[in-house]
Amino acid sequence: MEMVRIDVGQRSETVRRANLSSIARELHAHGPLSRSELVTATGLTRSAIRGLIGEFVAAGLVTEERAAPLGTPGRPSTVVRLRPEQTVVLALEISVDSIAAAIVGLGGVVLARARAERPRGHTSVDDIVADLAALVAELEVGHPWRQASIGIGVAVVGVVRRTDGCVSMAPNLGWRDEPLGTRLARALVTTDRIDVANEADLGALAEHRRGAAVGASNVAFISGEVGVGGGLIVDGRPLTGAAGYAGEIGHIPLDPDGLPCRCGSVGCWETRVGEEALLRLAGLPEDGGHAAVDAVIRDAEAGDPRAVAAFEEVGRWLGIGLAGLVNVLDPELVVLGGRFARIHPHIVGSMAAQLERRALPAPRSLVRVVPAELGVDAPLIGAAELAFEPFLSDPATWLAIRAGRPQLASA
Ligand SMILES: [Zn+2]
């Protein structure tokens, strides 16, 4: 058995590439691992692991060191550790209230991060791109990243065409068909690959890789901010749809005679569970923002009946929509992110009651609904994960570039 695996590994360039990818993914997801743990995790032989790790070491991407003996007989296993600063991505985020940038090393190590508040409302793509470039310039002073950069990931509060980073629609920014990826490349003066995606999709990816949904294969992530976004993981993979538009769950039409929605339709889910709905129910101005939401939380905690009722009503509509998602998707986990994570204790009762009443018993009995773990940075962390993906899928190409060799053709 072992002989066959080694033989195939040595013969086939395709297999070598896949094996390098498996090792990179294990180290990226789990941090330092012993060679023995890598053998177990990848199913590769010890000698195959040794050879492949040697390639990463030669390129300067990982180090190997002897683990301290644990008092057990035999040789201590060698621990393989990524060098995060050697392989980095630039992660950017454009959300309703802020913009953010981070330099993130392989393994998900945040080396530098900055966030700047921005006023709500329509802003030109040129202004936002200029502000992001200024934020990156600040980070760059202490953390030169370009030499080690393998790509740029961008989370944006809008509907994105993944193929070219064009933002088809971002009602909160007032954008329509804006070529964000191209503009960023020019402003950052870079030829690095730039991947742009919807911020809720990337929040889902981040929670799946590093947060509340680690290990789960079927996940619905629902993020409440001003609007309501979502990201779906189906059989371990993000559901993107034909062009990357999938997951706009805030715009499921739930209320045919309801309020007008920012998207142009009427009675979308977010008109019942979004921030404006909560503030309206609590008797506050709809554009009160985070400060007003905080006030409703404080009032509810003090027992104010109007605030308590506002949360119950939002929770009720959240449960109604969730019942539909559970029936359609059969997720093992629903992760409530963004503002929903903050208000989770206040809405969980009425939400659970609707789920109990409306979801089919079989999928309902399997699903857990939990708050997100990564907080406000989830989309930024997801943007980094998006940018790491080409490297993780095919580290061999990058190893060849690092070694200054011509790239090897895929077999
Ligand atoms: Zn809508």
Residues whose N, C-alpha, C, O or C-beta is under 5 A from the ligand:
A	BS01	ZN	G250 H251 C261 R262 C263 S265 C268
